[in-house]
């Protein structure tokens, strides 16, 4: 059975573990109705549409 010859330092261990943790940018797409940027797979906050269906009534100023 393989046994490590030296103790792995906390810095080496933690840097190895942190290499797999990555942030990704949110998917921002254009709303098909009002052409404003919005998060993908979510209702548009400006017009209240999700795709071609109205989900919520939004009062425009």
N, CA, C and O atoms as a Maestro MAE file, in Angstrom:
{
 s_m_m2io_version
 :::
 2.0.0
}

f_m_ct {
 s_m_title
 :::
 protein
 m_atom[244] {
  # First column is atom index #
  i_m_mmod_type
  r_m_x_coord
  r_m_y_coord
  r_m_z_coord
  i_m_residue_number
  s_m_chain_name
  s_m_pdb_residue_name
  s_m_pdb_atom_name
  i_m_atomic_number
  :::
  1 25 0.840 -1.181 0.000 1 A "UNK " " N  " 7
  2 3 0.000 0.000 0.000 1 A "UNK " " CA " 6
  3 2 0.890 1.252 0.000 1 A "UNK " " C  " 6
  4 15 1.879 1.309 0.731 1 A "UNK " " O  " 8
  5 25 0.544 2.238 -0.808 2 A "UNK " " N  " 7
  6 3 1.361 3.442 -0.920 2 A "UNK " " CA " 6
  7 2 1.136 4.353 0.281 2 A "UNK " " C  " 6
  8 15 0.000 4.653 0.647 2 A "UNK " " O  " 8
  9 25 2.232 4.782 0.883 3 A "UNK " " N  " 7
  10 3 2.174 5.667 2.037 3 A "UNK " " CA " 6
  11 2 3.034 6.883 1.730 3 A "UNK " " C  " 6
  12 15 4.162 6.725 1.262 3 A "UNK " " O  " 8
  13 25 2.528 8.118 1.983 4 A "UNK " " N  " 7
  14 3 3.339 9.297 1.705 4 A "UNK " " CA " 6
  15 2 4.581 9.357 2.591 4 A "UNK " " C  " 6
  16 15 4.524 9.030 3.776 4 A "UNK " " O  " 8
  17 25 5.705 9.778 2.008 5 A "UNK " " N  " 7
  18 3 6.962 9.837 2.749 5 A "UNK " " CA " 6
  19 2 7.017 11.056 3.663 5 A "UNK " " C  " 6
  20 15 7.585 10.994 4.754 5 A "UNK " " O  " 8
  21 25 6.423 12.170 3.215 6 A "UNK " " N  " 7
  22 3 6.411 13.401 4.006 6 A "UNK " " CA " 6
  23 2 4.977 13.896 4.175 6 A "UNK " " C  " 6
  24 15 4.095 13.605 3.368 6 A "UNK " " O  " 8
  25 25 4.780 14.646 5.243 7 A "UNK " " N  " 7
  26 3 3.459 15.237 5.491 7 A "UNK " " CA " 6
  27 2 3.203 16.341 4.462 7 A "UNK " " C  " 6
  28 15 4.075 17.168 4.191 7 A "UNK " " O  " 8
  29 25 2.009 16.340 3.901 8 A "UNK " " N  " 7
  30 3 1.633 17.398 2.963 8 A "UNK " " CA " 6
  31 2 1.270 18.643 3.765 8 A "UNK " " C  " 6
  32 15 0.445 18.584 4.677 8 A "UNK " " O  " 8
  33 25 1.889 19.769 3.421 9 A "UNK " " N  " 7
  34 3 1.637 21.002 4.171 9 A "UNK " " CA " 6
  35 2 0.211 21.500 3.925 9 A "UNK " " C  " 6
  36 15 -0.428 21.146 2.934 9 A "UNK " " O  " 8
  37 25 -0.265 22.326 4.850 10 A "UNK " " N  " 7
  38 3 -1.624 22.870 4.727 10 A "UNK " " CA " 6
  39 2 -1.746 23.751 3.493 10 A "UNK " " C  " 6
  40 15 -2.788 23.758 2.837 10 A "UNK " " O  " 8
  41 25 -0.694 24.492 3.170 11 A "UNK " " N  " 7
  42 3 -0.726 25.374 2.001 11 A "UNK " " CA " 6
  43 2 -0.829 24.564 0.713 11 A "UNK " " C  " 6
  44 15 -1.608 24.909 -0.175 11 A "UNK " " O  " 8
  45 25 -0.051 23.492 0.606 12 A "UNK " " N  " 7
  46 3 -0.094 22.653 -0.588 12 A "UNK " " CA " 6
  47 2 -1.438 21.946 -0.711 12 A "UNK " " C  " 6
  48 15 -2.007 21.863 -1.799 12 A "UNK " " O  " 8
  49 25 -1.943 21.437 0.415 13 A "UNK " " N  " 7
  50 3 -3.237 20.756 0.428 13 A "UNK " " CA " 6
  51 2 -4.360 21.715 0.027 13 A "UNK " " C  " 6
  52 15 -5.201 21.376 -0.805 13 A "UNK " " O  " 8
  53 25 -4.372 22.912 0.619 14 A "UNK " " N  " 7
  54 3 -5.441 23.869 0.346 14 A "UNK " " CA " 6
  55 2 -5.370 24.422 -1.068 14 A "UNK " " C  " 6
  56 15 -6.407 24.671 -1.684 14 A "UNK " " O  " 8
  57 25 -4.166 24.620 -1.595 15 A "UNK " " N  " 7
  58 3 -4.060 25.119 -2.972 15 A "UNK " " CA " 6
  59 2 -4.529 24.068 -3.970 15 A "UNK " " C  " 6
  60 15 -5.089 24.408 -5.012 15 A "UNK " " O  " 8
  61 25 -4.305 22.807 -3.662 16 A "UNK " " N  " 7
  62 3 -4.795 21.739 -4.534 16 A "UNK " " CA " 6
  63 2 -6.321 21.672 -4.506 16 A "UNK " " C  " 6
  64 15 -6.957 21.469 -5.541 16 A "UNK " " O  " 8
  65 25 -6.904 21.844 -3.323 17 A "UNK " " N  " 7
  66 3 -8.363 21.777 -3.196 17 A "UNK " " CA " 6
  67 2 -9.041 22.989 -3.821 17 A "UNK " " C  " 6
  68 15 -10.154 22.873 -4.335 17 A "UNK " " O  " 8
  69 25 -8.388 24.151 -3.785 18 A "UNK " " N  " 7
  70 3 -9.010 25.360 -4.310 18 A "UNK " " CA " 6
  71 2 -8.938 25.439 -5.833 18 A "UNK " " C  " 6
  72 15 -9.612 26.273 -6.437 18 A "UNK " " O  " 8
  73 25 -8.134 24.589 -6.459 19 A "UNK " " N  " 7
  74 3 -7.978 24.650 -7.916 19 A "UNK " " CA " 6
  75 2 -9.257 24.231 -8.644 19 A "UNK " " C  " 6
  76 15 -9.443 24.595 -9.806 19 A "UNK " " O  " 8
  77 25 -10.140 23.475 -7.989 20 A "UNK " " N  " 7
  78 3 -11.355 23.001 -8.642 20 A "UNK " " CA " 6
  79 2 -12.537 23.934 -8.461 20 A "UNK " " C  " 6
  80 15 -13.600 23.695 -9.035 20 A "UNK " " O  " 8
  81 25 -12.380 24.978 -7.686 21 A "UNK " " N  " 7
  82 3 -13.482 25.897 -7.386 21 A "UNK " " CA " 6
  83 2 -13.389 27.102 -8.304 21 A "UNK " " C  " 6
  84 15 -12.477 27.919 -8.184 21 A "UNK " " O  " 8
  85 25 -14.340 27.206 -9.220 22 A "UNK " " N  " 7
  86 3 -14.312 28.302 -10.185 22 A "UNK " " CA " 6
  87 2 -15.677 28.968 -10.244 22 A "UNK " " C  " 6
  88 15 -16.708 28.302 -10.154 22 A "UNK " " O  " 8
  89 25 -15.676 30.271 -10.394 23 A "UNK " " N  " 7
  90 3 -16.920 31.015 -10.567 23 A "UNK " " CA " 6
  91 2 -17.204 31.145 -12.052 23 A "UNK " " C  " 6
  92 15 -16.287 31.239 -12.867 23 A "UNK " " O  " 8
  93 25 -18.482 31.149 -12.392 24 A "UNK " " N  " 7
  94 3 -18.852 31.353 -13.788 24 A "UNK " " CA " 6
  95 2 -19.760 32.574 -13.878 24 A "UNK " " C  " 6
  96 15 -20.539 32.853 -12.966 24 A "UNK " " O  " 8
  97 25 -19.653 33.280 -14.965 25 A "UNK " " N  " 7
  98 3 -20.467 34.472 -15.163 25 A "UNK " " CA " 6
  99 2 -21.910 34.074 -15.419 25 A "UNK " " C  " 6
  100 15 -22.158 33.039 -16.038 25 A "UNK " " O  " 8
  101 25 -22.876 34.879 -14.953 26 A "UNK " " N  " 7
  102 3 -24.272 34.538 -15.197 26 A "UNK " " CA " 6
  103 2 -24.614 34.677 -16.674 26 A "UNK " " C  " 6
  104 15 -24.058 35.528 -17.368 26 A "UNK " " O  " 8
  105 25 -25.524 33.844 -17.149 27 A "UNK " " N  " 7
  106 3 -25.933 33.889 -18.548 27 A "UNK " " CA " 6
  107 2 -26.876 35.049 -18.796 27 A "UNK " " C  " 6
  108 15 -28.049 34.991 -18.424 27 A "UNK " " O  " 8
  109 25 -26.375 36.095 -19.418 28 A "UNK " " N  " 7
  110 3 -27.196 37.274 -19.696 28 A "UNK " " CA " 6
  111 2 -27.582 37.244 -21.170 28 A "UNK " " C  " 6
  112 15 -26.726 37.170 -22.052 28 A "UNK " " O  " 8
  113 25 -28.903 37.305 -21.419 29 A "UNK " " N  " 7
  114 3 -29.428 37.274 -22.778 29 A "UNK " " CA " 6
  115 2 -30.336 38.482 -22.989 29 A "UNK " " C  " 6
  116 15 -30.655 39.207 -22.047 29 A "UNK " " O  " 8
  117 25 -30.739 38.683 -24.225 30 A "UNK " " N  " 7
  118 3 -31.620 39.793 -24.566 30 A "UNK " " CA " 6
  119 2 -33.067 39.348 -24.490 30 A "UNK " " C  " 6
  120 15 -33.413 38.272 -24.978 30 A "UNK " " O  " 8
  121 25 -33.917 40.165 -23.883 31 A "UNK " " N  " 7
  122 3 -35.347 39.872 -23.805 31 A "UNK " " CA " 6
  123 2 -35.953 39.959 -25.209 31 A "UNK " " C  " 6
  124 15 -35.693 40.927 -25.923 31 A "UNK " " O  " 8
  125 25 -36.758 38.966 -25.621 32 A "UNK " " N  " 7
  126 3 -37.337 39.017 -26.968 32 A "UNK " " CA " 6
  127 2 -38.383 40.107 -27.149 32 A "UNK " " C  " 6
  128 15 -38.658 40.504 -28.282 32 A "UNK " " O  " 8
  129 25 -38.973 40.602 -26.067 33 A "UNK " " N  " 7
  130 3 -40.010 41.635 -26.174 33 A "UNK " " CA " 6
  131 2 -39.440 43.049 -26.114 33 A "UNK " " C  " 6
  132 15 -39.646 43.850 -27.026 33 A "UNK " " O  " 8
  133 25 -38.719 43.349 -25.028 34 A "UNK " " N  " 7
  134 3 -38.260 44.732 -24.828 34 A "UNK " " CA " 6
  135 2 -36.779 44.922 -25.144 34 A "UNK " " C  " 6
  136 15 -36.274 46.042 -25.081 34 A "UNK " " O  " 8
  137 25 -36.075 43.834 -25.485 35 A "UNK " " N  " 7
  138 3 -34.659 43.868 -25.890 35 A "UNK " " CA " 6
  139 2 -33.736 44.413 -24.807 35 A "UNK " " C  " 6
  140 15 -32.689 44.986 -25.110 35 A "UNK " " O  " 8
  141 25 -34.120 44.237 -23.551 36 A "UNK " " N  " 7
  142 3 -33.265 44.603 -22.430 36 A "UNK " " CA " 6
  143 2 -32.472 43.374 -21.994 36 A "UNK " " C  " 6
  144 15 -32.946 42.254 -22.180 36 A "UNK " " O  " 8
  145 25 -31.284 43.545 -21.423 37 A "UNK " " N  " 7
  146 3 -30.552 42.380 -20.915 37 A "UNK " " CA " 6
  147 2 -31.247 41.793 -19.694 37 A "UNK " " C  " 6
  148 15 -31.719 42.529 -18.826 37 A "UNK " " O  " 8
  149 25 -31.309 40.452 -19.630 38 A "UNK " " N  " 7
  150 3 -31.932 39.764 -18.502 38 A "UNK " " CA " 6
  151 2 -31.197 38.465 -18.266 38 A "UNK " " C  " 6
  152 15 -30.441 38.013 -19.127 38 A "UNK " " O  " 8
  153 25 -31.408 37.855 -17.108 39 A "UNK " " N  " 7
  154 3 -30.809 36.563 -16.811 39 A "UNK " " CA " 6
  155 2 -31.520 35.476 -17.603 39 A "UNK " " C  " 6
  156 15 -32.739 35.522 -17.769 39 A "UNK " " O  " 8
  157 25 -30.775 34.510 -18.085 40 A "UNK " " N  " 7
  158 3 -31.347 33.425 -18.877 40 A "UNK " " CA " 6
  159 2 -32.283 32.582 -18.022 40 A "UNK " " C  " 6
  160 15 -32.035 32.397 -16.831 40 A "UNK " " O  " 8
  161 25 -33.345 32.076 -18.611 41 A "UNK " " N  " 7
  162 3 -34.328 31.200 -17.968 41 A "UNK " " CA " 6
  163 2 -35.041 31.887 -16.813 41 A "UNK " " C  " 6
  164 15 -35.437 31.234 -15.847 41 A "UNK " " O  " 8
  165 25 -35.207 33.208 -16.912 42 A "UNK " " N  " 7
  166 3 -35.929 33.961 -15.902 42 A "UNK " " CA " 6
  167 2 -36.810 34.990 -16.562 42 A "UNK " " C  " 6
  168 15 -36.583 35.378 -17.708 42 A "UNK " " O  " 8
  169 25 -37.818 35.430 -15.835 43 A "UNK " " N  " 7
  170 3 -38.739 36.440 -16.332 43 A "UNK " " CA " 6
  171 2 -38.009 37.782 -16.464 43 A "UNK " " C  " 6
  172 15 -37.121 38.097 -15.672 43 A "UNK " " O  " 8
  173 25 -38.392 38.558 -17.464 44 A "UNK " " N  " 7
  174 3 -37.821 39.888 -17.647 44 A "UNK " " CA " 6
  175 2 -38.417 40.811 -16.591 44 A "UNK " " C  " 6
  176 15 -39.638 40.876 -16.446 44 A "UNK " " O  " 8
  177 25 -37.570 41.523 -15.852 45 A "UNK " " N  " 7
  178 3 -38.052 42.405 -14.796 45 A "UNK " " CA " 6
  179 2 -38.673 43.681 -15.354 45 A "UNK " " C  " 6
  180 15 -39.454 44.348 -14.675 45 A "UNK " " O  " 8
  181 25 -38.326 44.012 -16.581 46 A "UNK " " N  " 7
  182 3 -38.826 45.269 -17.156 46 A "UNK " " CA " 6
  183 2 -40.214 45.120 -17.760 46 A "UNK " " C  " 6
  184 15 -41.078 45.971 -17.549 46 A "UNK " " O  " 8
  185 25 -40.437 44.029 -18.520 47 A "UNK " " N  " 7
  186 3 -41.728 43.891 -19.197 47 A "UNK " " CA " 6
  187 2 -42.599 42.780 -18.605 47 A "UNK " " C  " 6
  188 15 -43.800 42.748 -18.874 47 A "UNK " " O  " 8
  189 25 -42.033 41.871 -17.811 48 A "UNK " " N  " 7
  190 3 -42.826 40.829 -17.168 48 A "UNK " " CA " 6
  191 2 -43.071 39.604 -18.029 48 A "UNK " " C  " 6
  192 15 -43.917 38.779 -17.683 48 A "UNK " " O  " 8
  193 25 -42.359 39.457 -19.140 49 A "UNK " " N  " 7
  194 3 -42.545 38.321 -20.035 49 A "UNK " " CA " 6
  195 2 -41.474 37.272 -19.797 49 A "UNK " " C  " 6
  196 15 -40.340 37.584 -19.435 49 A "UNK " " O  " 8
  197 25 -41.859 36.023 -20.008 50 A "UNK " " N  " 7
  198 3 -40.918 34.911 -20.055 50 A "UNK " " CA " 6
  199 2 -41.123 34.248 -21.408 50 A "UNK " " C  " 6
  200 15 -42.099 33.525 -21.608 50 A "UNK " " O  " 8
  201 25 -40.215 34.488 -22.323 51 A "UNK " " N  " 7
  202 3 -40.408 34.027 -23.697 51 A "UNK " " CA " 6
  203 2 -41.507 34.856 -24.343 51 A "UNK " " C  " 6
  204 15 -41.399 36.079 -24.436 51 A "UNK " " O  " 8
  205 25 -42.574 34.183 -24.792 52 A "UNK " " N  " 7
  206 3 -43.699 34.898 -25.409 52 A "UNK " " CA " 6
  207 2 -44.927 34.937 -24.518 52 A "UNK " " C  " 6
  208 15 -45.989 35.367 -24.968 52 A "UNK " " O  " 8
  209 25 -44.820 34.506 -23.280 53 A "UNK " " N  " 7
  210 3 -45.967 34.504 -22.371 53 A "UNK " " CA " 6
  211 2 -45.781 35.547 -21.272 53 A "UNK " " C  " 6
  212 15 -44.701 35.682 -20.697 53 A "UNK " " O  " 8
  213 25 -46.862 36.280 -20.995 54 A "UNK " " N  " 7
  214 3 -46.815 37.259 -19.925 54 A "UNK " " CA " 6
  215 2 -46.981 36.538 -18.591 54 A "UNK " " C  " 6
  216 15 -47.976 35.849 -18.369 54 A "UNK " " O  " 8
  217 25 -46.013 36.700 -17.715 55 A "UNK " " N  " 7
  218 3 -46.008 36.016 -16.436 55 A "UNK " " CA " 6
  219 2 -46.512 36.943 -15.347 55 A "UNK " " C  " 6
  220 15 -47.177 36.501 -14.410 55 A "UNK " " O  " 8
  221 25 -46.198 38.229 -15.463 56 A "UNK " " N  " 7
  222 3 -46.517 39.172 -14.403 56 A "UNK " " CA " 6
  223 2 -46.796 40.530 -15.013 56 A "UNK " " C  " 6
  224 15 -46.129 40.935 -15.966 56 A "UNK " " O  " 8
  225 25 -47.776 41.236 -14.472 57 A "UNK " " N  " 7
  226 3 -48.045 42.593 -14.918 57 A "UNK " " CA " 6
  227 2 -47.048 43.535 -14.272 57 A "UNK " " C  " 6
  228 15 -46.934 43.583 -13.047 57 A "UNK " " O  " 8
  229 25 -46.328 44.283 -15.090 58 A "UNK " " N  " 7
  230 3 -45.333 45.224 -14.596 58 A "UNK " " CA " 6
  231 2 -45.754 46.609 -15.037 58 A "UNK " " C  " 6
  232 15 -45.960 46.857 -16.225 58 A "UNK " " O  " 8
  233 25 -45.882 47.516 -14.069 59 A "UNK " " N  " 7
  234 3 -46.264 48.885 -14.414 59 A "UNK " " CA " 6
  235 2 -45.033 49.620 -14.932 59 A "UNK " " C  " 6
  236 15 -43.985 49.630 -14.288 59 A "UNK " " O  " 8
  237 25 -45.173 50.232 -16.096 60 A "UNK " " N  " 7
  238 3 -44.063 51.006 -16.676 60 A "UNK " " CA " 6
  239 2 -44.184 52.446 -16.270 60 A "UNK " " C  " 6
  240 15 -45.281 53.001 -16.212 60 A "UNK " " O  " 8
  241 25 -43.035 53.059 -15.985 61 A "UNK " " N  " 7
  242 3 -43.040 54.466 -15.557 61 A "UNK " " CA " 6
  243 2 -42.823 55.388 -16.738 61 A "UNK " " C  " 6
  244 15 -42.797 56.608 -16.572 61 A "UNK " " O  " 8
  :::
 }
 m_bond[243] {
  # First column is bond index #
  i_m_from
  i_m_to
  i_m_order
  :::
  1 1 2 1
  2 2 3 1
  3 3 4 2
  4 3 5 1
  5 5 6 1
  6 6 7 1
  7 7 8 2
  8 7 9 1
  9 9 10 1
  10 10 11 1
  11 11 12 2
  12 11 13 1
  13 13 14 1
  14 14 15 1
  15 15 16 2
  16 15 17 1
  17 17 18 1
  18 18 19 1
  19 19 20 2
  20 19 21 1
  21 21 22 1
  22 22 23 1
  23 23 24 2
  24 23 25 1
  25 25 26 1
  26 26 27 1
  27 27 28 2
  28 27 29 1
  29 29 30 1
  30 30 31 1
  31 31 32 2
  32 31 33 1
  33 33 34 1
  34 34 35 1
  35 35 36 2
  36 35 37 1
  37 37 38 1
  38 38 39 1
  39 39 40 2
  40 39 41 1
  41 41 42 1
  42 42 43 1
  43 43 44 2
  44 43 45 1
  45 45 46 1
  46 46 47 1
  47 47 48 2
  48 47 49 1
  49 49 50 1
  50 50 51 1
  51 51 52 2
  52 51 53 1
  53 53 54 1
  54 54 55 1
  55 55 56 2
  56 55 57 1
  57 57 58 1
  58 58 59 1
  59 59 60 2
  60 59 61 1
  61 61 62 1
  62 62 63 1
  63 63 64 2
  64 63 65 1
  65 65 66 1
  66 66 67 1
  67 67 68 2
  68 67 69 1
  69 69 70 1
  70 70 71 1
  71 71 72 2
  72 71 73 1
  73 73 74 1
  74 74 75 1
  75 75 76 2
  76 75 77 1
  77 77 78 1
  78 78 79 1
  79 79 80 2
  80 79 81 1
  81 81 82 1
  82 82 83 1
  83 83 84 2
  84 83 85 1
  85 85 86 1
  86 86 87 1
  87 87 88 2
  88 87 89 1
  89 89 90 1
  90 90 91 1
  91 91 92 2
  92 91 93 1
  93 93 94 1
  94 94 95 1
  95 95 96 2
  96 95 97 1
  97 97 98 1
  98 98 99 1
  99 99 100 2
  100 99 101 1
  101 101 102 1
  102 102 103 1
  103 103 104 2
  104 103 105 1
  105 105 106 1
  106 106 107 1
  107 107 108 2
  108 107 109 1
  109 109 110 1
  110 110 111 1
  111 111 112 2
  112 111 113 1
  113 113 114 1
  114 114 115 1
  115 115 116 2
  116 115 117 1
  117 117 118 1
  118 118 119 1
  119 119 120 2
  120 119 121 1
  121 121 122 1
  122 122 123 1
  123 123 124 2
  124 123 125 1
  125 125 126 1
  126 126 127 1
  127 127 128 2
  128 127 129 1
  129 129 130 1
  130 130 131 1
  131 131 132 2
  132 131 133 1
  133 133 134 1
  134 134 135 1
  135 135 136 2
  136 135 137 1
  137 137 138 1
  138 138 139 1
  139 139 140 2
  140 139 141 1
  141 141 142 1
  142 142 143 1
  143 143 144 2
  144 143 145 1
  145 145 146 1
  146 146 147 1
  147 147 148 2
  148 147 149 1
  149 149 150 1
  150 150 151 1
  151 151 152 2
  152 151 153 1
  153 153 154 1
  154 154 155 1
  155 155 156 2
  156 155 157 1
  157 157 158 1
  158 158 159 1
  159 159 160 2
  160 159 161 1
  161 161 162 1
  162 162 163 1
  163 163 164 2
  164 163 165 1
  165 165 166 1
  166 166 167 1
  167 167 168 2
  168 167 169 1
  169 169 170 1
  170 170 171 1
  171 171 172 2
  172 171 173 1
  173 173 174 1
  174 174 175 1
  175 175 176 2
  176 175 177 1
  177 177 178 1
  178 178 179 1
  179 179 180 2
  180 179 181 1
  181 181 182 1
  182 182 183 1
  183 183 184 2
  184 183 185 1
  185 185 186 1
  186 186 187 1
  187 187 188 2
  188 187 189 1
  189 189 190 1
  190 190 191 1
  191 191 192 2
  192 191 193 1
  193 193 194 1
  194 194 195 1
  195 195 196 2
  196 195 197 1
  197 197 198 1
  198 198 199 1
  199 199 200 2
  200 199 201 1
  201 201 202 1
  202 202 203 1
  203 203 204 2
  204 203 205 1
  205 205 206 1
  206 206 207 1
  207 207 208 2
  208 207 209 1
  209 209 210 1
  210 210 211 1
  211 211 212 2
  212 211 213 1
  213 213 214 1
  214 214 215 1
  215 215 216 2
  216 215 217 1
  217 217 218 1
  218 218 219 1
  219 219 220 2
  220 219 221 1
  221 221 222 1
  222 222 223 1
  223 223 224 2
  224 223 225 1
  225 225 226 1
  226 226 227 1
  227 227 228 2
  228 227 229 1
  229 229 230 1
  230 230 231 1
  231 231 232 2
  232 231 233 1
  233 233 234 1
  234 234 235 1
  235 235 236 2
  236 235 237 1
  237 237 238 1
  238 238 239 1
  239 239 240 2
  240 239 241 1
  241 241 242 1
  242 242 243 1
  243 243 244 2
  :::
 }
}
